[in-house]
Amino acid sequence: MNFSQPRFARHRSWRKLLPVLTVLSLLSFGFWNCFARTGDSLESEIRKDALGAPNGMPAELSTALAYKQSFGFFDDILDGAWRKMQERARIFIQYSNPHNPNQGQTDSARWYVENLEPDFTCPQVQRVGGHGDGPKWTCDPNRLLKEEPCLIYSVGSAGKYQWEDGLIHLLGGTHCEIHVFDPGAFARSRDVEDKNIHYHQWGFSSSYVKSFVPDIYSMGEASGKPVMKTFQDTLRELGHVHRTIHVLKLDCEGCEWVNYRDWIELDIRQVLIETHQLPDRRAGPGALTPSTFFDEFRKNNFAMFSKEANVIAQGTCVEFGYVKLHPDFWH
């Protein structure tokens, strides 16, 4: 049999297909090379965008925003989560009737129920000192360990040291310099040496309300007229004029209504305050209103992280917790 003719035909067919296959191969190589380059370029751009955070950290893991806007206090909150916290605080309305926020102020317990709620959340908020009257909800107290030097003012004692002792126990030592103020005689022995607690036997008066008469809860073993000083006098006497106060705990039986302007604009990072009923409207025209007082916290960049009614006082006294943030947080 003669098989030569078909074999030659097959060779001629392949010779005809060879140029076509060559062109297809070249086109295929060019396409994949271009695709690879495009992919590399896209990956490069993504990496470039992601490394926009400080120290080469991926943007989605950055905590720079919270760090900046909390003066370094919050150093582990992701930027995305912080922005959500910002938005919530910015749009929150503190009064049930914003057009007349002091409506119903003659009934302080009811007014407190219908107005004022936390607009901020501290991730590790903790009740320091245990249960009952005296301990306080405190914003992330463990973060105080990185504050150097750490300074705390505790105004109003009546011999109750649960919060101060609880904070020392929580921090594992005497890291913070704690100053306690009360016109009564409630100093304890060896507090300075063992706990870095410094007791000062005076209360806080007002630099702008001269008619203020303090309501002293208890004088302990003290007798005679209570000693009262302004916040500014206290700072000067203790050499703290240019110091940051990391926590101001204030429970002074109503003095908050007449001396808040003495401290609200100072460099205080956290305020734990108990308000006692509401300002007395019988004081006449121009008297302080509840909204005037509480609006000052927002004006000075404080966010509320805690609110707790004092049920012993039938809700007429309320504990509030505020943390100070950078003005950029609110804008």
QUIPE-V184401 format. One record per residue. SS is DSSP state (hx for helix, st for strand, lp for the rest). PSI is psi as a letter, one per 30 degrees, with the letter a starting at -180 (none if undefined). Layout:
SS;PSI  SS;PSI
//
This chain:
lp;k  lp;j  lp;g  hx;e  hx;e  hx;e  hx;e  hx;e  hx;e  hx;e  hx;e  hx;e  hx;e  hx;e  hx;e  hx;e  hx;f  hx;e  hx;e  hx;e  hx;e  hx;e  hx;e  hx;e  hx;e  hx;e  hx;e  hx;e  hx;e  hx;e  hx;e  hx;e  hx;e  hx;e  hx;e  hx;e  hx;e  hx;e  hx;e  hx;e  hx;e  hx;e  hx;e  hx;e  hx;e  hx;e  hx;e  hx;e  hx;e  hx;f  lp;g  lp;f  lp;l  hx;k  hx;g  hx;g  lp;k  lp;k  hx;e  hx;f  hx;g  lp;k  lp;g  hx;e  hx;e  hx;e  hx;e  hx;e  hx;f  lp;g  lp;h  lp;g  lp;e  lp;j  lp;g  lp;g  lp;k  lp;k  hx;e  hx;e  hx;e  hx;e  hx;e  hx;e  hx;e  hx;e  hx;e  hx;e  hx;e  hx;e  hx;f  lp;k  lp;k  lp;f  st;k  lp;f  lp;i  hx;f  hx;f  hx;i  lp;f  lp;g  lp;k  lp;g  lp;f  lp;f  lp;j  hx;e  hx;e  hx;e  hx;e  hx;e  hx;e  hx;f  st;l  lp;j  lp;l  lp;k  lp;g  lp;l  lp;k  lp;k  lp;e  lp;h  lp;k  st;k  st;j  st;k  lp;f  lp;b  lp;l  lp;a  lp;k  lp;e  lp;l  st;k  st;k  st;k  lp;j  lp;i  hx;f  hx;f  hx;f  hx;f  hx;f  hx;f  lp;k  lp;j  lp;l  st;k  st;k  st;k  st;k  st;j  st;j  lp;j  lp;e  lp;g  lp;g  lp;j  lp;g  hx;e  hx;e  hx;e  hx;e  hx;e  hx;e  hx;e  hx;e  hx;e  hx;f  lp;g  lp;a  lp;h  lp;e  st;k  st;j  st;k  st;k  st;k  st;k  lp;k  lp;f  lp;l  st;j  lp;g  lp;k  lp;k  lp;k  lp;g  hx;e  hx;e  hx;e  hx;f  hx;f  lp;h  st;k  st;j  st;k  st;k  lp;i  lp;l  st;l  st;k  lp;a  lp;k  lp;f  lp;f  lp;j  lp;f  lp;g  lp;k  lp;j  lp;k  lp;j  lp;k  lp;e  lp;k  lp;f  st;b  lp;g  lp;l  lp;l  lp;a  lp;k  lp;k  lp;k  st;k  st;l  lp;l  hx;e  hx;e  hx;e  hx;e  hx;e  hx;e  hx;e  hx;f  lp;h  lp;g  lp;e  lp;g  lp;k  lp;k  st;j  lp;e  st;k  st;j  st;k  st;j  lp;i  lp;h  lp;h  lp;f  lp;f  hx;e  hx;f  hx;f  hx;g  hx;e  hx;f  hx;f  lp;f  lp;f  lp;g  lp;l  lp;i  st;k  lp;f  st;k  st;k  st;j  st;k  st;k  st;k  st;j  lp;b  lp;l  lp;k  lp;j  hx;f  hx;f  hx;f  lp;a  lp;k  lp;g  lp;l  lp;k  lp;l  hx;e  hx;e  hx;e  hx;e  hx;f  hx;f  hx;f  hx;e  hx;e  hx;f  lp;g  lp;h  st;k  st;k  st;k  st;f  st;k  st;k  st;j  st;k  st;j  hx;f  hx;e  hx;g  lp;h  lp;g  lp;f  st;k  st;k  st;k  st;k  st;k  st;k  st;k  st;k  lp;l  lp;k  hx;e  hx;f  hx;e  hx;f  lp;none
//
